Amino acid sequence: MKKQLLALLLVSATATTSFAALKFDSDVPKNIQTQMVEDLAFMAQITGSGQTPFHKELFTEVSGKAYQQFFDTRIFSVGVDACGGGAAVACVQPFFDPNKMWLTENYIKFSHPQVARSMVVYHEARHSESKNGNWMHANCPRPFLDANGKDMVSIWTGAKLEGQPACDSTYKGSYGSSTIMLKNISKYCSNCSDKVKMDADIYAMDQLNRISKPAVKQSMLADFAN
Ligand SMILES: [Zn+2]
């Protein structure tokens, strides 16, 4: 049953998308290629019933077509790299080629939901925008505490975030934009399962904490109320 569903997804992907244009380096392991193609196909089949103003500004609409266009105009090829090592999942190295995304082995090893993995892909795609300084991260505050006074940690790795270059000071950056994308999927996707929408909300609300300027975070919460 599961196999059948995947096959269907892939068929609809080739029928409605042009991800075939995405070039994988020959040394990218096949299972990583397959996972990424499936994740992009998942994004490309989304239909939506509305959106928030920030989402409209950044992605135009909650729809597979809009998400595919966002990706296709930013990432042209995919390679495999350690991305600095450790727990990195993916990266863009603008000085080398801003339109190339690098995936690490962690892309298929880490056990986060598909919609969360898609968030990583769209976060990296945003870094391809050289005309916007590649939306470099901001340093997280020090100390960096949650509402309960506990250290903020990465939902991906559990690493402490204080003082790390793992935050954004604008809603338009890589963390901000992908948070807005996920929150809108949780609110407005009309063909997503409840599980997908719940996952999207959990990861969006976690990544919202990466917005280090309180006023910007407040403006995003106000946007999400739409
Ligand atoms: Zn980043």
Boltz pocket constraint, residues with backbone or C-beta under 6 A from the ligand:
constraints:
  - pocket:
      binder: B
      contacts: [[A, 123], [A, 124], [A, 127], [A, 135], [A, 137], [A, 174], [A, 175]]
      max_distance: 6.0
